[in-house]
């Protein structure tokens, strides 16, 4: 699957039995399919370096970036903001 932000090929990684896609060679984004995020809780998430890299990587979330579409079905994605601490 190609990253919806930078178009690099994403790699699948297993985090406590939940397989998610990581943009390892690009923007460090993490793609969760439907309900994958809810399967991970703080005690078992095990993201370690992948999550730290994603949070530390400079974002390209400027207004000039344009619409990002789902890499699986093509529908437009909506922005989601959250505050995470690690």
N, CA, C and O atoms as a Maestro MAE file, in Angstrom:
{
 s_m_m2io_version
 :::
 2.0.0
}

f_m_ct {
 s_m_title
 :::
 protein
 m_atom[344] {
  # First column is atom index #
  i_m_mmod_type
  r_m_x_coord
  r_m_y_coord
  r_m_z_coord
  i_m_residue_number
  s_m_chain_name
  s_m_pdb_residue_name
  s_m_pdb_atom_name
  i_m_atomic_number
  :::
  1 25 0.857 -1.173 0.000 1 A "UNK " " N  " 7
  2 3 0.000 0.000 0.000 1 A "UNK " " CA " 6
  3 2 0.897 1.227 0.000 1 A "UNK " " C  " 6
  4 15 1.923 1.252 0.679 1 A "UNK " " O  " 8
  5 25 0.514 2.234 -0.752 2 A "UNK " " N  " 7
  6 3 1.259 3.495 -0.806 2 A "UNK " " CA " 6
  7 2 0.734 4.452 0.261 2 A "UNK " " C  " 6
  8 15 -0.467 4.514 0.521 2 A "UNK " " O  " 8
  9 25 1.647 5.189 0.868 3 A "UNK " " N  " 7
  10 3 1.290 6.177 1.883 3 A "UNK " " CA " 6
  11 2 0.419 7.261 1.238 3 A "UNK " " C  " 6
  12 15 0.762 7.765 0.168 3 A "UNK " " O  " 8
  13 25 -0.699 7.627 1.868 4 A "UNK " " N  " 7
  14 3 -1.561 8.653 1.284 4 A "UNK " " CA " 6
  15 2 -0.959 10.050 1.343 4 A "UNK " " C  " 6
  16 15 -1.449 10.953 0.665 4 A "UNK " " O  " 8
  17 25 0.085 10.251 2.130 5 A "UNK " " N  " 7
  18 3 0.698 11.569 2.260 5 A "UNK " " CA " 6
  19 2 1.887 11.734 1.315 5 A "UNK " " C  " 6
  20 15 1.937 12.692 0.543 5 A "UNK " " O  " 8
  21 25 2.862 10.792 1.374 6 A "UNK " " N  " 7
  22 3 4.098 10.976 0.612 6 A "UNK " " CA " 6
  23 2 4.262 9.983 -0.533 6 A "UNK " " C  " 6
  24 15 5.223 10.081 -1.297 6 A "UNK " " O  " 8
  25 25 3.343 9.032 -0.667 7 A "UNK " " N  " 7
  26 3 3.321 8.046 -1.747 7 A "UNK " " CA " 6
  27 2 4.426 6.989 -1.682 7 A "UNK " " C  " 6
  28 15 4.590 6.222 -2.630 7 A "UNK " " O  " 8
  29 25 5.186 6.933 -0.585 8 A "UNK " " N  " 7
  30 3 6.167 5.857 -0.410 8 A "UNK " " CA " 6
  31 2 5.428 4.558 -0.097 8 A "UNK " " C  " 6
  32 15 4.311 4.585 0.418 8 A "UNK " " O  " 8
  33 25 6.042 3.442 -0.404 9 A "UNK " " N  " 7
  34 3 5.447 2.141 -0.090 9 A "UNK " " CA " 6
  35 2 5.487 1.923 1.420 9 A "UNK " " C  " 6
  36 15 6.531 2.098 2.048 9 A "UNK " " O  " 8
  37 25 4.354 1.543 1.996 10 A "UNK " " N  " 7
  38 3 4.280 1.303 3.430 10 A "UNK " " CA " 6
  39 2 4.595 -0.163 3.712 10 A "UNK " " C  " 6
  40 15 4.376 -1.028 2.864 10 A "UNK " " O  " 8
  41 25 5.112 -0.437 4.915 11 A "UNK " " N  " 7
  42 3 5.416 -1.804 5.318 11 A "UNK " " CA " 6
  43 2 4.529 -2.186 6.488 11 A "UNK " " C  " 6
  44 15 4.214 -1.356 7.341 11 A "UNK " " O  " 8
  45 25 4.133 -3.436 6.521 12 A "UNK " " N  " 7
  46 3 3.262 -3.918 7.582 12 A "UNK " " CA " 6
  47 2 4.101 -4.373 8.769 12 A "UNK " " C  " 6
  48 15 5.082 -5.099 8.606 12 A "UNK " " O  " 8
  49 25 3.706 -3.938 9.971 13 A "UNK " " N  " 7
  50 3 4.368 -4.357 11.191 13 A "UNK " " CA " 6
  51 2 3.326 -4.827 12.190 13 A "UNK " " C  " 6
  52 15 2.205 -4.321 12.225 13 A "UNK " " O  " 8
  53 25 3.710 -5.789 12.989 14 A "UNK " " N  " 7
  54 3 2.823 -6.363 13.994 14 A "UNK " " CA " 6
  55 2 3.094 -5.706 15.332 14 A "UNK " " C  " 6
  56 15 4.230 -5.685 15.805 14 A "UNK " " O  " 8
  57 25 2.046 -5.170 15.941 15 A "UNK " " N  " 7
  58 3 2.132 -4.568 17.264 15 A "UNK " " CA " 6
  59 2 1.151 -5.287 18.169 15 A "UNK " " C  " 6
  60 15 -0.034 -4.956 18.200 15 A "UNK " " O  " 8
  61 25 1.638 -6.258 18.894 16 A "UNK " " N  " 7
  62 3 0.785 -6.983 19.825 16 A "UNK " " CA " 6
  63 2 -0.377 -7.687 19.171 16 A "UNK " " C  " 6
  64 15 -1.477 -7.696 19.723 16 A "UNK " " O  " 8
  65 25 -0.164 -8.284 17.996 17 A "UNK " " N  " 7
  66 3 -1.224 -8.995 17.303 17 A "UNK " " CA " 6
  67 2 -2.052 -8.147 16.367 17 A "UNK " " C  " 6
  68 15 -2.935 -8.666 15.685 17 A "UNK " " O  " 8
  69 25 -1.789 -6.856 16.317 18 A "UNK " " N  " 7
  70 3 -2.488 -5.958 15.401 18 A "UNK " " CA " 6
  71 2 -1.489 -5.511 14.344 18 A "UNK " " C  " 6
  72 15 -0.457 -4.923 14.668 18 A "UNK " " O  " 8
  73 25 -1.796 -5.789 13.075 19 A "UNK " " N  " 7
  74 3 -0.897 -5.422 11.984 19 A "UNK " " CA " 6
  75 2 -1.300 -4.064 11.434 19 A "UNK " " C  " 6
  76 15 -2.434 -3.864 10.999 19 A "UNK " " O  " 8
  77 25 -0.354 -3.136 11.460 20 A "UNK " " N  " 7
  78 3 -0.599 -1.787 10.941 20 A "UNK " " CA " 6
  79 2 0.452 -1.482 9.883 20 A "UNK " " C  " 6
  80 15 1.498 -2.129 9.830 20 A "UNK " " O  " 8
  81 25 0.168 -0.504 9.051 21 A "UNK " " N  " 7
  82 3 1.093 -0.097 7.994 21 A "UNK " " CA " 6
  83 2 1.892 1.110 8.456 21 A "UNK " " C  " 6
  84 15 1.337 2.070 8.991 21 A "UNK " " O  " 8
  85 25 3.209 1.051 8.241 22 A "UNK " " N  " 7
  86 3 4.123 2.108 8.654 22 A "UNK " " CA " 6
  87 2 4.817 2.668 7.416 22 A "UNK " " C  " 6
  88 15 5.275 1.909 6.563 22 A "UNK " " O  " 8
  89 25 4.895 3.982 7.317 23 A "UNK " " N  " 7
  90 3 5.625 4.625 6.228 23 A "UNK " " CA " 6
  91 2 7.077 4.776 6.683 23 A "UNK " " C  " 6
  92 15 7.540 5.873 6.995 23 A "UNK " " O  " 8
  93 25 7.769 3.660 6.709 24 A "UNK " " N  " 7
  94 3 9.123 3.579 7.272 24 A "UNK " " CA " 6
  95 2 10.141 4.402 6.495 24 A "UNK " " C  " 6
  96 15 11.012 5.030 7.098 24 A "UNK " " O  " 8
  97 25 10.050 4.412 5.171 25 A "UNK " " N  " 7
  98 3 11.039 5.106 4.346 25 A "UNK " " CA " 6
  99 2 10.579 6.477 3.861 25 A "UNK " " C  " 6
  100 15 11.244 7.108 3.039 25 A "UNK " " O  " 8
  101 25 9.442 6.932 4.373 26 A "UNK " " N  " 7
  102 3 8.918 8.226 3.941 26 A "UNK " " CA " 6
  103 2 8.639 9.131 5.124 26 A "UNK " " C  " 6
  104 15 9.544 9.482 5.880 26 A "UNK " " O  " 8
  105 25 7.373 9.507 5.278 27 A "UNK " " N  " 7
  106 3 6.976 10.505 6.273 27 A "UNK " " CA " 6
  107 2 6.784 9.944 7.675 27 A "UNK " " C  " 6
  108 15 6.429 10.690 8.588 27 A "UNK " " O  " 8
  109 25 7.010 8.645 7.867 28 A "UNK " " N  " 7
  110 3 6.903 7.971 9.173 28 A "UNK " " CA " 6
  111 2 5.464 7.850 9.657 28 A "UNK " " C  " 6
  112 15 5.229 7.581 10.836 28 A "UNK " " O  " 8
  113 25 4.505 8.044 8.767 29 A "UNK " " N  " 7
  114 3 3.103 7.941 9.141 29 A "UNK " " CA " 6
  115 2 2.722 6.521 9.524 29 A "UNK " " C  " 6
  116 15 3.380 5.563 9.121 29 A "UNK " " O  " 8
  117 25 1.667 6.392 10.297 30 A "UNK " " N  " 7
  118 3 1.142 5.099 10.705 30 A "UNK " " CA " 6
  119 2 -0.301 5.014 10.235 30 A "UNK " " C  " 6
  120 15 -1.110 5.883 10.558 30 A "UNK " " O  " 8
  121 25 -0.633 3.964 9.469 31 A "UNK " " N  " 7
  122 3 -1.978 3.782 8.935 31 A "UNK " " CA " 6
  123 2 -2.684 2.698 9.729 31 A "UNK " " C  " 6
  124 15 -2.200 1.572 9.839 31 A "UNK " " O  " 8
  125 25 -3.835 3.055 10.279 32 A "UNK " " N  " 7
  126 3 -4.678 2.097 10.985 32 A "UNK " " CA " 6
  127 2 -5.899 1.814 10.131 32 A "UNK " " C  " 6
  128 15 -6.621 2.738 9.755 32 A "UNK " " O  " 8
  129 25 -6.140 0.544 9.819 33 A "UNK " " N  " 7
  130 3 -7.399 0.173 9.186 33 A "UNK " " CA " 6
  131 2 -8.506 0.306 10.227 33 A "UNK " " C  " 6
  132 15 -8.247 0.498 11.415 33 A "UNK " " O  " 8
  133 25 -9.733 0.201 9.755 34 A "UNK " " N  " 7
  134 3 -10.894 0.349 10.622 34 A "UNK " " CA " 6
  135 2 -10.744 -0.506 11.880 34 A "UNK " " C  " 6
  136 15 -10.482 -1.704 11.781 34 A "UNK " " O  " 8
  137 25 -10.902 0.073 13.018 35 A "UNK " " N  " 7
  138 3 -10.906 -0.527 14.358 35 A "UNK " " CA " 6
  139 2 -9.555 -1.034 14.857 35 A "UNK " " C  " 6
  140 15 -9.481 -1.558 15.969 35 A "UNK " " O  " 8
  141 25 -8.480 -0.896 14.070 36 A "UNK " " N  " 7
  142 3 -7.175 -1.367 14.557 36 A "UNK " " CA " 6
  143 2 -6.692 -0.561 15.755 36 A "UNK " " C  " 6
  144 15 -6.166 -1.127 16.713 36 A "UNK " " O  " 8
  145 25 -6.864 0.742 15.706 37 A "UNK " " N  " 7
  146 3 -6.399 1.578 16.814 37 A "UNK " " CA " 6
  147 2 -7.113 1.218 18.103 37 A "UNK " " C  " 6
  148 15 -6.498 1.219 19.169 37 A "UNK " " O  " 8
  149 25 -8.387 0.912 18.026 38 A "UNK " " N  " 7
  150 3 -9.129 0.587 19.236 38 A "UNK " " CA " 6
  151 2 -8.697 -0.755 19.837 38 A "UNK " " C  " 6
  152 15 -8.968 -1.021 21.008 38 A "UNK " " O  " 8
  153 25 -8.034 -1.592 19.055 39 A "UNK " " N  " 7
  154 3 -7.554 -2.876 19.560 39 A "UNK " " CA " 6
  155 2 -6.273 -2.737 20.376 39 A "UNK " " C  " 6
  156 15 -5.856 -3.670 21.062 39 A "UNK " " O  " 8
  157 25 -5.661 -1.571 20.293 40 A "UNK " " N  " 7
  158 3 -4.419 -1.323 21.026 40 A "UNK " " CA " 6
  159 2 -4.730 -0.464 22.232 40 A "UNK " " C  " 6
  160 15 -5.352 0.591 22.105 40 A "UNK " " O  " 8
  161 25 -4.307 -0.901 23.385 41 A "UNK " " N  " 7
  162 3 -4.457 -0.055 24.561 41 A "UNK " " CA " 6
  163 2 -3.062 0.321 25.039 41 A "UNK " " C  " 6
  164 15 -2.071 -0.235 24.566 41 A "UNK " " O  " 8
  165 25 -2.982 1.250 25.964 42 A "UNK " " N  " 7
  166 3 -1.684 1.740 26.423 42 A "UNK " " CA " 6
  167 2 -0.792 0.620 26.936 42 A "UNK " " C  " 6
  168 15 0.421 0.652 26.729 42 A "UNK " " O  " 8
  169 25 -1.368 -0.351 27.592 43 A "UNK " " N  " 7
  170 3 -0.578 -1.430 28.167 43 A "UNK " " CA " 6
  171 2 0.041 -2.326 27.096 43 A "UNK " " C  " 6
  172 15 1.127 -2.869 27.295 43 A "UNK " " O  " 8
  173 25 -0.647 -2.484 25.953 44 A "UNK " " N  " 7
  174 3 -0.203 -3.445 24.949 44 A "UNK " " CA " 6
  175 2 0.178 -2.837 23.608 44 A "UNK " " C  " 6
  176 15 0.422 -3.582 22.658 44 A "UNK " " O  " 8
  177 25 0.238 -1.515 23.492 45 A "UNK " " N  " 7
  178 3 0.420 -0.955 22.162 45 A "UNK " " CA " 6
  179 2 1.780 -1.272 21.561 45 A "UNK " " C  " 6
  180 15 1.851 -1.547 20.363 45 A "UNK " " O  " 8
  181 25 2.853 -1.249 22.324 46 A "UNK " " N  " 7
  182 3 4.145 -1.696 21.839 46 A "UNK " " CA " 6
  183 2 4.698 -0.954 20.640 46 A "UNK " " C  " 6
  184 15 5.505 -1.517 19.901 46 A "UNK " " O  " 8
  185 25 4.297 0.288 20.420 47 A "UNK " " N  " 7
  186 3 4.764 1.007 19.244 47 A "UNK " " CA " 6
  187 2 6.206 1.464 19.352 47 A "UNK " " C  " 6
  188 15 6.892 1.560 18.335 47 A "UNK " " O  " 8
  189 25 6.682 1.747 20.548 48 A "UNK " " N  " 7
  190 3 8.075 2.115 20.745 48 A "UNK " " CA " 6
  191 2 8.592 3.118 19.744 48 A "UNK " " C  " 6
  192 15 8.071 4.228 19.638 48 A "UNK " " O  " 8
  193 25 9.629 2.725 18.999 49 A "UNK " " N  " 7
  194 3 10.302 3.628 18.074 49 A "UNK " " CA " 6
  195 2 9.414 4.087 16.923 49 A "UNK " " C  " 6
  196 15 9.546 5.226 16.477 49 A "UNK " " O  " 8
  197 25 8.521 3.244 16.432 50 A "UNK " " N  " 7
  198 3 7.666 3.638 15.303 50 A "UNK " " CA " 6
  199 2 6.798 4.829 15.671 50 A "UNK " " C  " 6
  200 15 6.675 5.770 14.887 50 A "UNK " " O  " 8
  201 25 6.198 4.801 16.849 51 A "UNK " " N  " 7
  202 3 5.355 5.910 17.275 51 A "UNK " " CA " 6
  203 2 6.191 7.155 17.553 51 A "UNK " " C  " 6
  204 15 5.790 8.260 17.187 51 A "UNK " " O  " 8
  205 25 7.331 6.993 18.187 52 A "UNK " " N  " 7
  206 3 8.207 8.138 18.465 52 A "UNK " " CA " 6
  207 2 8.659 8.801 17.168 52 A "UNK " " C  " 6
  208 15 8.647 10.028 17.065 52 A "UNK " " O  " 8
  209 25 9.062 7.998 16.169 53 A "UNK " " N  " 7
  210 3 9.475 8.551 14.876 53 A "UNK " " CA " 6
  211 2 8.328 9.302 14.203 53 A "UNK " " C  " 6
  212 15 8.527 10.385 13.652 53 A "UNK " " O  " 8
  213 25 7.139 8.729 14.249 54 A "UNK " " N  " 7
  214 3 5.985 9.378 13.622 54 A "UNK " " CA " 6
  215 2 5.671 10.716 14.280 54 A "UNK " " C  " 6
  216 15 5.369 11.695 13.598 54 A "UNK " " O  " 8
  217 25 5.743 10.753 15.611 55 A "UNK " " N  " 7
  218 3 5.429 11.992 16.328 55 A "UNK " " CA " 6
  219 2 6.515 13.044 16.171 55 A "UNK " " C  " 6
  220 15 6.221 14.239 16.180 55 A "UNK " " O  " 8
  221 25 7.766 12.618 16.027 56 A "UNK " " N  " 7
  222 3 8.881 13.549 15.911 56 A "UNK " " CA " 6
  223 2 9.112 14.042 14.487 56 A "UNK " " C  " 6
  224 15 9.773 15.063 14.296 56 A "UNK " " O  " 8
  225 25 8.586 13.345 13.487 57 A "UNK " " N  " 7
  226 3 8.850 13.686 12.098 57 A "UNK " " CA " 6
  227 2 8.119 14.979 11.735 57 A "UNK " " C  " 6
  228 15 6.950 15.143 12.085 57 A "UNK " " O  " 8
  229 25 8.797 15.902 11.033 58 A "UNK " " N  " 7
  230 3 8.119 17.155 10.644 58 A "UNK " " CA " 6
  231 2 6.897 16.874 9.774 58 A "UNK " " C  " 6
  232 15 6.976 16.111 8.811 58 A "UNK " " O  " 8
  233 25 5.797 17.478 10.107 59 A "UNK " " N  " 7
  234 3 4.545 17.276 9.385 59 A "UNK " " CA " 6
  235 2 4.457 18.181 8.176 59 A "UNK " " C  " 6
  236 15 5.022 19.274 8.153 59 A "UNK " " O  " 8
  237 25 3.744 17.710 7.178 60 A "UNK " " N  " 7
  238 3 3.470 18.499 5.977 60 A "UNK " " CA " 6
  239 2 1.986 18.810 5.937 60 A "UNK " " C  " 6
  240 15 1.331 18.620 4.912 60 A "UNK " " O  " 8
  241 25 1.458 19.285 7.049 61 A "UNK " " N  " 7
  242 3 0.018 19.524 7.158 61 A "UNK " " CA " 6
  243 2 -0.355 20.963 6.835 61 A "UNK " " C  " 6
  244 15 -1.220 21.541 7.493 61 A "UNK " " O  " 8
  245 25 0.285 21.543 5.837 62 A "UNK " " N  " 7
  246 3 -0.064 22.914 5.496 62 A "UNK " " CA " 6
  247 2 -1.309 22.949 4.623 62 A "UNK " " C  " 6
  248 15 -1.721 21.933 4.063 62 A "UNK " " O  " 8
  249 25 -1.895 24.123 4.516 63 A "UNK " " N  " 7
  250 3 -3.144 24.283 3.781 63 A "UNK " " CA " 6
  251 2 -2.976 24.090 2.277 63 A "UNK " " C  " 6
  252 15 -3.957 23.855 1.572 63 A "UNK " " O  " 8
  253 25 -1.746 24.185 1.780 64 A "UNK " " N  " 7
  254 3 -1.492 24.063 0.346 64 A "UNK " " CA " 6
  255 2 -1.296 22.613 -0.104 64 A "UNK " " C  " 6
  256 15 -1.118 22.357 -1.295 64 A "UNK " " O  " 8
  257 25 -1.326 21.670 0.829 65 A "UNK " " N  " 7
  258 3 -1.037 20.281 0.499 65 A "UNK " " CA " 6
  259 2 -2.101 19.660 -0.391 65 A "UNK " " C  " 6
  260 15 -1.787 18.799 -1.213 65 A "UNK " " O  " 8
  261 25 -3.314 20.066 -0.249 66 A "UNK " " N  " 7
  262 3 -4.390 19.482 -1.047 66 A "UNK " " CA " 6
  263 2 -5.039 18.297 -0.350 66 A "UNK " " C  " 6
  264 15 -4.620 17.889 0.734 66 A "UNK " " O  " 8
  265 25 -6.059 17.757 -0.981 67 A "UNK " " N  " 7
  266 3 -6.828 16.658 -0.423 67 A "UNK " " CA " 6
  267 2 -6.014 15.376 -0.406 67 A "UNK " " C  " 6
  268 15 -5.287 15.081 -1.355 67 A "UNK " " O  " 8
  269 25 -6.136 14.618 0.673 68 A "UNK " " N  " 7
  270 3 -5.530 13.296 0.776 68 A "UNK " " CA " 6
  271 2 -6.654 12.279 0.705 68 A "UNK " " C  " 6
  272 15 -7.670 12.413 1.387 68 A "UNK " " O  " 8
  273 25 -6.466 11.265 -0.122 69 A "UNK " " N  " 7
  274 3 -7.483 10.233 -0.290 69 A "UNK " " CA " 6
  275 2 -7.040 8.926 0.345 69 A "UNK " " C  " 6
  276 15 -5.846 8.654 0.468 69 A "UNK " " O  " 8
  277 25 -7.999 8.135 0.741 70 A "UNK " " N  " 7
  278 3 -7.735 6.818 1.314 70 A "UNK " " CA " 6
  279 2 -6.964 5.984 0.296 70 A "UNK " " C  " 6
  280 15 -7.377 5.897 -0.860 70 A "UNK " " O  " 8
  281 25 -5.850 5.366 0.705 71 A "UNK " " N  " 7
  282 3 -5.073 4.558 -0.240 71 A "UNK " " CA " 6
  283 2 -5.751 3.238 -0.598 71 A "UNK " " C  " 6
  284 15 -5.315 2.550 -1.521 71 A "UNK " " O  " 8
  285 25 -6.802 2.883 0.115 72 A "UNK " " N  " 7
  286 3 -7.494 1.625 -0.167 72 A "UNK " " CA " 6
  287 2 -8.746 1.816 -1.015 72 A "UNK " " C  " 6
  288 15 -8.986 1.045 -1.944 72 A "UNK " " O  " 8
  289 25 -9.551 2.841 -0.703 73 A "UNK " " N  " 7
  290 3 -10.812 2.997 -1.444 73 A "UNK " " CA " 6
  291 2 -10.915 4.319 -2.203 73 A "UNK " " C  " 6
  292 15 -11.822 4.487 -3.019 73 A "UNK " " O  " 8
  293 25 -10.008 5.257 -1.950 74 A "UNK " " N  " 7
  294 3 -9.988 6.500 -2.692 74 A "UNK " " CA " 6
  295 2 -10.864 7.625 -2.171 74 A "UNK " " C  " 6
  296 15 -10.817 8.724 -2.723 74 A "UNK " " O  " 8
  297 25 -11.665 7.401 -1.127 75 A "UNK " " N  " 7
  298 3 -12.503 8.490 -0.625 75 A "UNK " " CA " 6
  299 2 -11.639 9.514 0.108 75 A "UNK " " C  " 6
  300 15 -10.599 9.159 0.664 75 A "UNK " " O  " 8
  301 25 -12.056 10.777 0.116 76 A "UNK " " N  " 7
  302 3 -11.280 11.821 0.795 76 A "UNK " " CA " 6
  303 2 -11.188 11.554 2.297 76 A "UNK " " C  " 6
  304 15 -12.159 11.143 2.933 76 A "UNK " " O  " 8
  305 25 -10.009 11.794 2.841 77 A "UNK " " N  " 7
  306 3 -9.792 11.663 4.281 77 A "UNK " " CA " 6
  307 2 -10.046 12.997 4.955 77 A "UNK " " C  " 6
  308 15 -9.923 14.050 4.330 77 A "UNK " " O  " 8
  309 25 -10.399 12.952 6.222 78 A "UNK " " N  " 7
  310 3 -10.627 14.145 7.017 78 A "UNK " " CA " 6
  311 2 -9.518 14.280 8.041 78 A "UNK " " C  " 6
  312 15 -8.999 13.280 8.537 78 A "UNK " " O  " 8
  313 25 -9.154 15.502 8.356 79 A "UNK " " N  " 7
  314 3 -8.109 15.756 9.341 79 A "UNK " " CA " 6
  315 2 -8.592 15.354 10.717 79 A "UNK " " C  " 6
  316 15 -9.755 15.557 11.064 79 A "UNK " " O  " 8
  317 25 -7.693 14.784 11.498 80 A "UNK " " N  " 7
  318 3 -7.985 14.398 12.880 80 A "UNK " " CA " 6
  319 2 -6.836 14.891 13.740 80 A "UNK " " C  " 6
  320 15 -5.680 14.560 13.478 80 A "UNK " " O  " 8
  321 25 -7.133 15.661 14.740 81 A "UNK " " N  " 7
  322 3 -6.097 16.180 15.626 81 A "UNK " " CA " 6
  323 2 -6.186 15.479 16.966 81 A "UNK " " C  " 6
  324 15 -7.274 15.242 17.491 81 A "UNK " " O  " 8
  325 25 -5.039 15.155 17.503 82 A "UNK " " N  " 7
  326 3 -5.009 14.559 18.833 82 A "UNK " " CA " 6
  327 2 -3.702 14.972 19.510 82 A "UNK " " C  " 6
  328 15 -2.738 15.367 18.854 82 A "UNK " " O  " 8
  329 25 -3.696 14.871 20.803 83 A "UNK " " N  " 7
  330 3 -2.500 15.178 21.560 83 A "UNK " " CA " 6
  331 2 -2.032 13.897 22.225 83 A "UNK " " C  " 6
  332 15 -2.750 13.289 23.020 83 A "UNK " " O  " 8
  333 25 -0.821 13.503 21.888 84 A "UNK " " N  " 7
  334 3 -0.237 12.306 22.475 84 A "UNK " " CA " 6
  335 2 1.014 12.689 23.238 84 A "UNK " " C  " 6
  336 15 1.749 13.587 22.826 84 A "UNK " " O  " 8
  337 25 1.252 12.023 24.330 85 A "UNK " " N  " 7
  338 3 2.502 12.233 25.054 85 A "UNK " " CA " 6
  339 2 3.186 10.891 25.190 85 A "UNK " " C  " 6
  340 15 2.542 9.849 25.308 85 A "UNK " " O  " 8
  341 25 4.481 10.939 25.171 86 A "UNK " " N  " 7
  342 3 5.259 9.713 25.317 86 A "UNK " " CA " 6
  343 2 6.474 9.980 26.149 86 A "UNK " " C  " 6
  344 15 7.267 9.071 26.393 86 A "UNK " " O  " 8
  :::
 }
 m_bond[343] {
  # First column is bond index #
  i_m_from
  i_m_to
  i_m_order
  :::
  1 1 2 1
  2 2 3 1
  3 3 4 2
  4 3 5 1
  5 5 6 1
  6 6 7 1
  7 7 8 2
  8 7 9 1
  9 9 10 1
  10 10 11 1
  11 11 12 2
  12 11 13 1
  13 13 14 1
  14 14 15 1
  15 15 16 2
  16 15 17 1
  17 17 18 1
  18 18 19 1
  19 19 20 2
  20 19 21 1
  21 21 22 1
  22 22 23 1
  23 23 24 2
  24 23 25 1
  25 25 26 1
  26 26 27 1
  27 27 28 2
  28 27 29 1
  29 29 30 1
  30 30 31 1
  31 31 32 2
  32 31 33 1
  33 33 34 1
  34 34 35 1
  35 35 36 2
  36 35 37 1
  37 37 38 1
  38 38 39 1
  39 39 40 2
  40 39 41 1
  41 41 42 1
  42 42 43 1
  43 43 44 2
  44 43 45 1
  45 45 46 1
  46 46 47 1
  47 47 48 2
  48 47 49 1
  49 49 50 1
  50 50 51 1
  51 51 52 2
  52 51 53 1
  53 53 54 1
  54 54 55 1
  55 55 56 2
  56 55 57 1
  57 57 58 1
  58 58 59 1
  59 59 60 2
  60 59 61 1
  61 61 62 1
  62 62 63 1
  63 63 64 2
  64 63 65 1
  65 65 66 1
  66 66 67 1
  67 67 68 2
  68 67 69 1
  69 69 70 1
  70 70 71 1
  71 71 72 2
  72 71 73 1
  73 73 74 1
  74 74 75 1
  75 75 76 2
  76 75 77 1
  77 77 78 1
  78 78 79 1
  79 79 80 2
  80 79 81 1
  81 81 82 1
  82 82 83 1
  83 83 84 2
  84 83 85 1
  85 85 86 1
  86 86 87 1
  87 87 88 2
  88 87 89 1
  89 89 90 1
  90 90 91 1
  91 91 92 2
  92 91 93 1
  93 93 94 1
  94 94 95 1
  95 95 96 2
  96 95 97 1
  97 97 98 1
  98 98 99 1
  99 99 100 2
  100 99 101 1
  101 101 102 1
  102 102 103 1
  103 103 104 2
  104 103 105 1
  105 105 106 1
  106 106 107 1
  107 107 108 2
  108 107 109 1
  109 109 110 1
  110 110 111 1
  111 111 112 2
  112 111 113 1
  113 113 114 1
  114 114 115 1
  115 115 116 2
  116 115 117 1
  117 117 118 1
  118 118 119 1
  119 119 120 2
  120 119 121 1
  121 121 122 1
  122 122 123 1
  123 123 124 2
  124 123 125 1
  125 125 126 1
  126 126 127 1
  127 127 128 2
  128 127 129 1
  129 129 130 1
  130 130 131 1
  131 131 132 2
  132 131 133 1
  133 133 134 1
  134 134 135 1
  135 135 136 2
  136 135 137 1
  137 137 138 1
  138 138 139 1
  139 139 140 2
  140 139 141 1
  141 141 142 1
  142 142 143 1
  143 143 144 2
  144 143 145 1
  145 145 146 1
  146 146 147 1
  147 147 148 2
  148 147 149 1
  149 149 150 1
  150 150 151 1
  151 151 152 2
  152 151 153 1
  153 153 154 1
  154 154 155 1
  155 155 156 2
  156 155 157 1
  157 157 158 1
  158 158 159 1
  159 159 160 2
  160 159 161 1
  161 161 162 1
  162 162 163 1
  163 163 164 2
  164 163 165 1
  165 165 166 1
  166 166 167 1
  167 167 168 2
  168 167 169 1
  169 169 170 1
  170 170 171 1
  171 171 172 2
  172 171 173 1
  173 173 174 1
  174 174 175 1
  175 175 176 2
  176 175 177 1
  177 177 178 1
  178 178 179 1
  179 179 180 2
  180 179 181 1
  181 181 182 1
  182 182 183 1
  183 183 184 2
  184 183 185 1
  185 185 186 1
  186 186 187 1
  187 187 188 2
  188 187 189 1
  189 189 190 1
  190 190 191 1
  191 191 192 2
  192 191 193 1
  193 193 194 1
  194 194 195 1
  195 195 196 2
  196 195 197 1
  197 197 198 1
  198 198 199 1
  199 199 200 2
  200 199 201 1
  201 201 202 1
  202 202 203 1
  203 203 204 2
  204 203 205 1
  205 205 206 1
  206 206 207 1
  207 207 208 2
  208 207 209 1
  209 209 210 1
  210 210 211 1
  211 211 212 2
  212 211 213 1
  213 213 214 1
  214 214 215 1
  215 215 216 2
  216 215 217 1
  217 217 218 1
  218 218 219 1
  219 219 220 2
  220 219 221 1
  221 221 222 1
  222 222 223 1
  223 223 224 2
  224 223 225 1
  225 225 226 1
  226 226 227 1
  227 227 228 2
  228 227 229 1
  229 229 230 1
  230 230 231 1
  231 231 232 2
  232 231 233 1
  233 233 234 1
  234 234 235 1
  235 235 236 2
  236 235 237 1
  237 237 238 1
  238 238 239 1
  239 239 240 2
  240 239 241 1
  241 241 242 1
  242 242 243 1
  243 243 244 2
  244 243 245 1
  245 245 246 1
  246 246 247 1
  247 247 248 2
  248 247 249 1
  249 249 250 1
  250 250 251 1
  251 251 252 2
  252 251 253 1
  253 253 254 1
  254 254 255 1
  255 255 256 2
  256 255 257 1
  257 257 258 1
  258 258 259 1
  259 259 260 2
  260 259 261 1
  261 261 262 1
  262 262 263 1
  263 263 264 2
  264 263 265 1
  265 265 266 1
  266 266 267 1
  267 267 268 2
  268 267 269 1
  269 269 270 1
  270 270 271 1
  271 271 272 2
  272 271 273 1
  273 273 274 1
  274 274 275 1
  275 275 276 2
  276 275 277 1
  277 277 278 1
  278 278 279 1
  279 279 280 2
  280 279 281 1
  281 281 282 1
  282 282 283 1
  283 283 284 2
  284 283 285 1
  285 285 286 1
  286 286 287 1
  287 287 288 2
  288 287 289 1
  289 289 290 1
  290 290 291 1
  291 291 292 2
  292 291 293 1
  293 293 294 1
  294 294 295 1
  295 295 296 2
  296 295 297 1
  297 297 298 1
  298 298 299 1
  299 299 300 2
  300 299 301 1
  301 301 302 1
  302 302 303 1
  303 303 304 2
  304 303 305 1
  305 305 306 1
  306 306 307 1
  307 307 308 2
  308 307 309 1
  309 309 310 1
  310 310 311 1
  311 311 312 2
  312 311 313 1
  313 313 314 1
  314 314 315 1
  315 315 316 2
  316 315 317 1
  317 317 318 1
  318 318 319 1
  319 319 320 2
  320 319 321 1
  321 321 322 1
  322 322 323 1
  323 323 324 2
  324 323 325 1
  325 325 326 1
  326 326 327 1
  327 327 328 2
  328 327 329 1
  329 329 330 1
  330 330 331 1
  331 331 332 2
  332 331 333 1
  333 333 334 1
  334 334 335 1
  335 335 336 2
  336 335 337 1
  337 337 338 1
  338 338 339 1
  339 339 340 2
  340 339 341 1
  341 341 342 1
  342 342 343 1
  343 343 344 2
  :::
 }
}
